[in-house]
Structures are given as C-alpha cells and as structure tokens.
Amino acid sequence: VPMGVLSCMKYLMFIFNVLVFAGGTCLVGVGVWVAVDPAGFQDIVASRAVLSAGAWLLLAVGIALSLLGFLGCCGVLRRSRPLLLL
C-alpha cells in the first residue's frame, strides 16, 4: 500500500474521531443543560419524568462518545491497534 494512502487514512481517522469527540461533548452539554434548567424543554416534552430520563440518557451517550472519540484520537496518533479496536 502506498505511503500516501496510509497517511491520508490516518488523517481521515483522526478527523472522524475528533468529530465523534465533539459530538459527544455537545451531547454532554445539552444533557447538563436539560438536567440543570429543564424549563426551556418543558414545552417540547409533556412529562417531567421523560425529560429527566432523557437528560440522563444524553449524558450517558455523550460521555461514551467523548471517551470513544478521545481514545480513537490517541490510537491514531500513537498508531495503537488496541486503542483503535476499542
């Protein structure tokens, strides 16, 4: 495999992992916002219990995506196969 292809794949994987990390961080931010100040979302969601569960779900998914994106970036930069497979 030509070296240019490997270099391009490395940068593409890094960019993808940065986007996953950024998306997870945004989900964490929205989850914290909904958990702390749910008044803005009460018009959209009828039940307070659903709103609370949704906030915790956003937090959990956001934290998981942020962690996976971060580990993926570390895996690309260190060329660590186990980190990339995780």
C-alpha positions in Angstrom: 0.0 0.0 0.0 1.4 3.4 -1.0 2.6 5.6 1.9 0.3 8.5 0.7 -2.8 6.3 1.2 -1.8 5.4 4.7 -1.1 9.0 5.6 -4.5 10.0 4.2 -6.3 7.3 6.1 -4.5 8.4 9.3 -5.7 12.0 8.9 -9.3 10.8 7.9 -9.5 8.6 11.0 -8.2 11.4 13.2 -10.8 13.9 11.8 -13.6 11.3 12.2 -12.6 10.7 15.8 -12.4 14.4 16.5 -15.9 14.8 15.1 -17.2 11.9 17.3 -15.5 13.5 20.4 -17.0 16.9 19.5 -20.5 15.4 19.1 -20.2 13.6 22.4 -19.1 16.7 24.1 -22.1 18.6 22.6 -24.5 15.8 23.9 -23.0 16.1 27.3 -23.5 19.9 27.2 -27.1 19.6 26.2 -27.7 16.8 28.8 -26.3 19.0 31.5 -28.4 22.0 30.3 -31.6 19.9 30.3 -30.8 18.4 33.7 -30.0 21.8 35.3 -32.6 24.0 33.6 -35.4 22.0 32.1 -37.8 25.0 31.7 -36.8 25.5 28.1 -37.7 21.9 27.2 -41.0 21.6 29.1 -42.9 22.9 26.0 -41.5 20.1 23.9 -41.7 17.2 26.4 -45.0 16.8 28.3 -43.8 14.7 31.2 -41.1 15.8 33.7 -40.1 12.1 34.2 -39.4 11.7 30.5 -37.4 14.9 30.5 -35.3 13.8 33.4 -34.7 10.4 31.8 -33.8 12.0 28.5 -31.2 14.3 30.2 -29.5 11.3 31.8 -29.6 9.4 28.6 -28.0 12.3 26.7 -25.3 12.5 29.4 -24.5 8.8 29.2 -24.4 8.7 25.4 -22.4 11.9 25.3 -19.8 10.6 27.8 -19.5 7.3 26.0 -19.0 9.1 22.6 -16.5 11.5 24.0 -14.5 8.7 25.6 -14.5 6.7 22.4 -13.5 9.7 20.3 -10.7 10.6 22.6 -9.4 7.0 22.7 -9.7 6.9 18.9 -7.6 10.1 18.5 -5.0 8.7 20.9 -5.0 5.4 18.9 -4.4 7.2 15.6 -1.7 9.5 17.0 0.2 6.6 18.7 -0.7 4.1 15.9 -2.0 1.8 18.6 -4.2 -1.0 17.2 -5.8 -1.9 20.6 -7.0 1.7 21.1 -8.4 1.8 17.6 -10.2 -1.5 18.0 -11.7 -0.4 21.4 
